[in-house]
Amino acid sequence: MATELQVSVPHLVRSFSASYGIPPHRYVHGRRLDHARRLLLTGLPAGQVAVDAGFSDQAHVTRHFRTLRYQRSHR
């Protein structure tokens, strides 16, 4: 993405973080988790949800949901 915008990676990360309050990787990760959550609510199997949301497997998405839940409970 930085190449397409003709800026350095550090510049892109700094600019994105300044504008949105989080680094780009965390933003994309959050979007994937939101997508997985919405898919789970449709009744799809968890393994299929993980793949459709861009995670390598069900364990991977489960671990990230647990981390997110822990972070939110300790705010």
HUVEN-V326071 format. One record per run of one state. SS is the DSSP state (2 for helix, 1 for strand, 0 for the rest). FROM is the first residue (numbers start at 0). TO is the last residue. Records with the same first field share a line. If there is no record, write none. Layout:
SS=FROM-TO ; FROM-TO
//
This chain:
0=0-0 ; 5-7 ; 20-22 ; 41-44 ; 52-56 ; 73-74
2=1-4 ; 8-19 ; 23-40 ; 45-51 ; 57-72
//
